Amino acid sequence: MPGFPGTTLPDWIASPLRGGLVGVILFAENVPDLETTRRLTDAVRAANPAAVVSSDEEGGDVTRIQAATGSFLPGNAALGELDDVDLTRRIAAAYGRLIALAGIDLALGPCLDVASEPLNPVIGTRSFSASTAVVGAHGRAFVAGLGDAAVASCGKHFPGHGATALDSHLALPVLDVTHEELVRRDEEPFAVARPDAIMTGHLVVTPLGEEAATLASWAYRDARALGHDGPLLTDALGMRAITDRMDIGEATVRALEAGADLVLLDAPHMRDAEADFHAAVGAVTDALATGRLTEQALLRSAARNATLRRPRPAVDAASFSAALDELRSLGEWAAEAAIRWSGDVALTAPPVVVDVRRRVNHASGSLANPVVAALRAEGTDAVLAVPGEALPADRQPVVVTRHPLSDPKEADALRAVLEARPDSVVVHGGVRAAAPAVERLICMHGLGLVNARAAAQLLTGARR
């Protein structure tokens, strides 16, 4: 399942679709707005009516169809904080209706990782909780909500990425945990949630071998042992956890040998999507010729993959508007209800926002800062300052953090601001368990549009 650049279907994708390619994955550059997205997905279906269109749609920090504006969902950590499974299902259904209108069959979500490592650099607020039971319950509600909207779901990142301390976009994480604990703590949410598909993750579990789960047969056996009989997908094989060690063609064959039904390649802004696609197709063709792969196994996978196709609703401008209004209303309410704070966080002077986050979020594809815009929307004269520069004495600093306990440079930048201006308010966008110990703190549980709005209302005294 390849990605591709741009907002129109290139011939190197259209031609294979006409020949039976299972489908495509969309990224932010493909979907600048909903109308463009629907035109593109219509073109995919015109080339192959049976094609499956997928997109990373977890909500919160990870969205493609709302990447340009910021998500109207507060994110999984906020939903886990509220711990209202009925609300989670309603929000997922509203999100699903928007996804379906855009012409997308398969949402690559929910994230079913258990956030047992609060300093995890890539999961964080994408997880519902550090509790296995909470993740399972809300994962099940999210899957049901997407199903209510006739959108297929994909739980990720099996067998569980929440306890890792490395980002698999950049390196190969290793977990030293017994198989029994892995099943009990990390695999259990997948059994409870029962998503339509499961995505394997790029991580090594040392007692089970030296290979990443994506390329290891034990991971696919474990997923089947949970009772899952639907498609098993790989995470993007272009990520450095895999391609630092082998080319993408070999990785594709190894994943299929191990038990994958569907292989995701990578984002077009990360690698040469066309070259990767041809390399993967060539490697599979060669593997069939040499007997490494069999036609029968691939046909069984194709039958499972076909179950992800969904009917598409009719669409017009009014239907997009209604879906957005519904989602925004629910998301704003949830973000306001989930926000937590300590100390006196009401501003006493116009704000100067200092964003000390340093690492790009590779999963969301951005390091956007919605806090300034949210403050301005509340009527304040907010300005943005660069970390390290002198701060104006007539403004009160608002410091945005995400990994202040695990990123030394972020920690140093935060410390410098607090030493210079003890009256600073820290607005934390990471998990609550990894928030800094400061006098004035707001925990947003994510950095989506509605999270920032809820924080801005607290800061300005506009909270209802």
C-alpha positions in Angstrom: 0.0 0.0 0.0 2.0 3.0 -1.3 1.9 6.7 -0.6 2.4 9.2 -3.3 3.0 13.0 -3.6 0.5 15.6 -4.5 -3.3 16.0 -4.8 -3.8 14.2 -8.1 -3.3 10.5 -8.9 0.1 9.9 -10.7 0.1 7.4 -13.5 2.5 5.1 -11.6 -0.2 4.7 -9.0 -3.3 4.8 -11.4 -2.0 2.1 -13.7 -1.3 -0.5 -10.9 -4.7 0.4 -9.4 -6.4 -0.5 -12.7 -4.4 -3.8 -12.5 -5.6 -4.6 -9.0 -3.4 -2.8 -6.5 -5.1 -3.2 -3.2 -5.1 0.5 -2.3 -3.2 3.6 -1.2 -2.3 5.5 2.0 -2.9 9.2 2.1 -0.7 11.8 3.9 -1.1 15.4 4.8 0.2 16.7 1.5 -2.5 14.7 -0.4 -5.4 16.2 1.7 -5.1 20.0 2.1 -8.9 20.2 2.5 -11.8 17.9 2.5 -13.1 18.7 -1.0 -9.7 18.0 -2.5 -9.5 14.8 -0.5 -12.8 13.5 -1.8 -11.9 14.3 -5.4 -8.7 12.3 -4.9 -10.4 9.3 -3.3 -13.0 9.4 -6.1 -10.1 9.2 -8.6 -8.7 6.1 -6.7 -12.1 4.4 -6.9 -12.5 5.3 -10.6 -9.2 3.5 -11.3 -10.2 0.5 -9.1 -13.6 0.3 -7.5 -12.4 -2.3 -5.0 -9.4 -0.2 -3.8 -9.0 0.5 -0.1 -8.0 4.1 0.8 -6.3 4.5 4.2 -5.0 7.4 6.3 -3.4 7.9 9.7 -6.5 9.1 11.6 -6.1 8.8 15.3 -7.3 12.3 16.1 -5.5 14.7 18.4 -1.8 15.0 17.5 -2.0 12.5 14.6 -4.4 13.4 11.8 -4.1 13.9 8.1 -7.5 15.3 7.0 -7.2 18.0 9.7 -3.4 18.5 9.5 -3.8 22.0 7.9 -6.2 23.3 10.6 -5.4 21.2 13.7 -7.5 18.4 15.0 -11.0 18.9 16.5 -10.3 15.9 18.6 -8.5 16.4 21.9 -6.6 13.1 21.5 -6.6 9.8 23.2 -4.8 10.9 26.4 -7.6 13.4 27.1 -10.3 10.8 26.5 -8.5 8.4 28.8 -8.3 11.2 31.4 -12.1 11.6 31.3 -12.6 7.8 31.2 -16.1 8.0 29.7 -16.3 5.2 27.1 -19.7 6.5 25.8 -18.1 9.9 25.0 -15.2 8.1 23.3 -17.6 6.2 21.1 -19.6 9.3 20.2 -16.4 11.3 19.4 -15.0 8.4 17.3 -18.4 8.2 15.4 -18.3 11.9 14.7 -14.7 11.6 13.5 -15.7 8.6 11.4 -18.5 10.5 9.6 -15.9 13.1 8.5 -13.5 10.4 7.4 -16.2 8.6 5.5 -17.3 11.8 3.7 -13.7 12.3 2.6 -13.8 8.9 0.9 -11.5 7.0 3.3 -12.2 3.4 4.1 -9.6 2.6 6.7 -8.6 4.8 9.6 -5.2 3.7 10.9 -6.3 4.0 14.5 -6.9 3.8 17.3 -3.5 3.7 19.0 -3.8 0.7 21.4 -0.3 1.1 23.0 -0.3 1.2 26.8 1.7 4.3 27.9 3.7 2.4 30.6 6.8 4.5 29.8 5.9 8.2 30.4 9.1 9.4 28.7 8.2 7.5 25.4 9.2 9.9 22.6 6.7 8.7 20.0 3.5 7.4 21.7 2.8 9.7 24.6 -0.6 11.4 24.3 -1.5 9.1 21.4 -2.2 6.5 24.1 -5.4 6.4 26.1 -3.6 5.6 29.4 -0.9 3.7 31.3 -3.6 1.3 32.3 -4.1 -1.8 30.2 -7.8 -1.9 31.2 -8.4 1.7 30.3 -6.7 1.4 26.9 -8.7 -1.8 26.1 -12.0 -0.2 27.1 -11.5 3.0 25.2 -10.0 1.2 22.2 -13.1 -0.9 22.0 -15.3 2.2 22.2 -13.2 4.0 19.5 -13.4 1.0 17.2 -17.2 0.8 17.7 -17.6 4.5 17.0 -15.7 4.2 13.7 -17.9 1.2 12.9 -21.0 3.2 13.6 -19.8 5.6 10.8 -19.0 2.7 8.4 -15.2 3.2 8.7 -12.8 0.3 9.2 -10.4 0.5 12.1 -6.8 -0.5 12.6 -5.3 -1.0 16.1 -1.6 -0.2 16.4 1.3 -0.8 17.2 1.2 -4.5 17.9 2.5 -6.1 20.2 2.6 -2.7 22.0 5.0 0.3 21.6 4.1 2.1 24.8 7.0 0.9 26.9 9.7 1.9 24.5 12.2 4.7 25.0 13.1 5.2 21.3 11.2 6.5 18.3 11.1 3.8 15.6 11.0 6.5 12.9 14.7 7.0 13.8 16.0 3.8 15.4 14.9 0.2 16.4 13.5 0.1 19.9 14.2 -2.9 22.1 12.0 -4.2 24.9 13.4 -6.6 27.5 10.2 -8.0 28.8 8.9 -11.6 29.2 6.4 -12.9 26.7 3.9 -13.4 29.5 4.1 -9.8 30.6 4.0 -8.6 27.0 0.7 -10.6 26.5 -0.8 -9.4 29.8 0.2 -5.7 29.6 0.5 -4.8 26.0 -1.3 -7.3 23.8 -4.5 -7.4 25.9 -6.0 -4.1 24.6 -5.9 -5.6 21.0 -8.0 -8.6 22.2 -10.5 -6.3 24.0 -10.8 -3.6 21.2 -11.2 -6.1 18.3 -10.3 -3.7 15.5 -10.9 -4.6 11.9 -7.2 -4.7 11.2 -4.0 -4.8 13.3 -0.8 -2.9 12.5 2.5 -4.4 13.7 5.2 -2.2 15.2 9.0 -1.9 14.6 10.3 -3.1 18.0 12.4 -6.0 19.2 11.2 -8.1 22.2 14.5 -9.7 23.3 13.2 -13.0 24.6 11.4 -13.6 21.3 14.3 -12.9 19.0 16.5 -10.2 17.5 14.2 -9.1 14.6 11.6 -6.3 14.7 8.1 -7.6 15.3 7.0 -6.3 11.9 9.3 -8.9 10.3 9.0 -11.6 12.9 6.6 -14.5 12.6 6.0 -14.7 16.4 4.2 -11.3 16.3 1.7 -12.4 13.6 1.1 -15.7 15.5 0.4 -13.7 18.7 -2.1 -11.5 16.8 -3.9 -14.5 15.4 -3.8 -16.2 18.9 -5.9 -13.3 20.2 -8.7 -14.4 17.8 -8.0 -11.8 15.1 -8.8 -13.2 11.7 -8.8 -9.9 9.8 -5.9 -8.2 7.9 -2.5 -7.8 9.6 -0.6 -4.7 8.4 2.9 -3.5 8.8 3.9 0.0 10.0 5.6 2.0 7.3 8.6 0.0 6.2 10.5 3.1 5.1 11.1 4.0 8.8 14.7 3.9 9.8 14.1 1.1 12.3 13.9 -1.1 9.2 15.7 0.6 6.3 18.8 1.3 8.3 19.3 -2.5 8.1 17.9 -3.5 4.7 16.4 -2.2 1.6 12.6 -1.7 1.3 12.2 -4.6 -1.2 13.8 -7.1 1.1 11.8 -5.7 4.1 8.6 -6.2 2.1 9.3 -9.8 1.3 10.3 -10.6 4.9 7.1 -9.0 6.3 5.0 -11.1 3.9 7.0 -14.2 4.8 6.4 -13.5 8.5 2.6 -13.3 8.1 1.7 -9.7 7.0 -1.3 -9.4 4.7 -0.7 -5.8 3.7 2.5 -3.8 3.6 2.7 0.0 4.1 5.7 1.6 2.4 6.3 5.2 3.6 5.3 8.9 3.4 6.3 10.6 0.1 8.0 13.5 2.0 10.3 11.0 3.7 11.5 8.9 0.7 11.1 8.5 -3.0 7.7 6.9 -3.1 7.7 5.8 -6.7 11.2 4.2 -6.4 10.1 2.4 -3.2 6.9 1.1 -4.8 8.8 -0.4 -7.8 11.4 -1.9 -5.5 8.7 -3.6 -3.4 6.8 -4.9 -6.4 10.0 -6.2 -8.0 11.1 -7.9 -4.8 7.7 -9.6 -4.4 7.8 -10.8 -8.0 11.3 -12.2 -7.6 10.2 -13.9 -4.3 7.3 -15.6 -6.1 9.6 -16.9 -8.8 12.1 -18.3 -6.3 9.4 -19.8 -3.9 10.0 -17.5 -1.0 6.4 -16.4 -1.3 3.5 -18.4 -2.7 0.6 -17.2 -4.8 -1.9 -19.1 -2.5 -0.7 -17.2 0.6 -0.9 -13.9 -1.2 -4.5 -14.7 -2.5 -5.5 -15.5 1.1 -4.1 -12.1 2.2 -5.9 -10.4 -0.7 -9.2 -11.8 0.5 -8.6 -10.5 4.0 -7.6 -7.1 2.7 -10.8 -6.8 0.7 -12.8 -6.8 3.9 -11.6 -3.3 4.6 -13.5 -1.8 1.7 -16.4 0.4 2.9 -19.4 2.1 1.1 -18.9 5.8 0.6 -21.6 8.3 1.4 -22.9 11.0 -0.9 -21.2 14.4 -0.2 -21.8 18.1 -0.6 -20.5 21.2 1.1 -23.3 21.1 3.6 -22.5 17.6 4.7 -18.8 18.5 5.3 -19.9 21.6 7.3 -22.3 19.6 9.4 -19.8 16.9 10.2 -17.1 19.5 11.1 -19.5 21.3 13.4 -20.5 18.1 15.2 -16.9 17.1 15.7 -15.8 20.5 16.9 -18.6 20.7 19.4 -17.8 17.3 20.9 -14.0 17.9 20.8 -14.1 21.3 22.4 -16.3 20.0 25.3 -14.0 17.0 25.9 -10.8 19.1 25.8 -12.2 21.6 28.3 -13.4 18.8 30.6 -10.1 16.9 30.4 -7.7 19.8 31.0 -5.9 19.9 34.4 -4.0 22.7 36.1 -2.2 23.7 39.3 -1.3 27.1 40.7 -2.6 30.5 39.6 -2.6 30.2 35.8 -4.6 33.3 34.9 -2.5 35.8 33.0 -1.8 39.1 34.7 -0.2 40.7 31.6 -0.3 40.1 27.8 1.4 36.8 27.0 4.7 36.1 25.3 4.7 32.4 24.2 8.0 30.5 24.4 7.9 27.1 22.6 10.9 25.1 24.1 9.9 21.8 22.3 12.9 20.7 20.2 12.1 17.4 18.6 9.7 17.2 15.6 6.8 14.8 16.1 7.5 12.2 13.3 4.1 10.6 13.8 2.1 13.8 13.3 4.6 15.2 10.8 4.7 18.6 12.4 5.8 20.7 15.4 3.0 23.2 15.0 2.3 25.5 17.9 -1.5 26.2 18.2 -1.2 28.1 21.5 -0.5 31.5 20.0 -3.4 31.3 17.7 -5.7 30.1 20.4 -4.7 33.0 22.7 -5.3 35.5 19.9 -8.7 33.9 19.3 -9.6 34.7 22.9 -8.8 38.4 22.3 -5.3 38.6 23.7 -2.3 40.3 22.1 -0.1 37.2 22.2 3.4 37.2 20.6 5.9 34.4 20.0 9.5 34.5 21.3 12.5 32.4 20.4 14.0 30.4 23.3 17.1 32.1 24.6 16.1 35.7 23.6 15.4 38.3 26.2 11.7 38.4 27.2 9.8 41.7 27.4 9.2 42.8 31.0 5.7 44.0 30.3 4.5 40.5 29.1 4.0 37.2 31.1 5.7 34.2 29.6 3.7 31.1 28.6 6.1 28.2 28.0 5.0 25.3 25.8 6.6 21.9 26.6 6.2 18.3 25.5 9.3 16.3 26.7 10.9 18.4 29.5 11.9 15.3 31.5 13.5 13.3 28.7 14.9 15.9 26.3 17.9 17.7 28.0 17.8 20.6 25.7 14.1 21.2 26.2 14.7 20.9 30.0 17.6 23.5 29.8 15.5 25.9 27.8 12.6 25.6 30.2 14.9 26.1 33.2 16.4 29.2 31.7 12.9 30.8 31.2 11.8 29.9 34.7 15.0 31.3 36.3 14.6 34.6 34.4 10.8 34.8 34.9 9.4 32.9 37.8 5.9 34.2 36.9 5.9 31.9 33.8 3.0 29.6 33.2 3.9 26.2 31.7 1.5 24.7 29.2 2.4 21.1 28.8 1.3 19.2 25.7 2.8 15.8 26.6 1.5 13.1 29.0 0.6 14.3 32.5 3.1 11.8 34.1 6.0 13.5 32.3 5.0 17.1 33.1 7.6 19.4 34.8 7.3 20.2 38.5 6.5 23.9 38.3 4.4 26.4 40.3 2.0 27.3 37.5 1.1 24.3 35.2 -1.6 23.5 32.6 -1.7 19.9 31.3 -3.5 19.8 27.9 -3.0 16.0 27.1 -2.0 16.9 23.5 -1.3 19.8 21.2 -4.4 19.8 19.0 -6.5 22.8 18.2 -9.1 22.1 20.8 -6.5 21.4 23.5 -4.9 24.8 22.9 -8.3 26.5 23.0 -9.0 25.0 26.4 -5.6 26.1 27.7 -6.1 29.6 26.3 -9.5 29.9 28.0 -7.9 29.1 31.3 -5.1 31.6 30.8 -7.4 34.4 29.8 -10.1 33.7 32.3 -12.6 32.9 29.6 -13.3 29.4 30.8 -17.0 28.9 31.2 
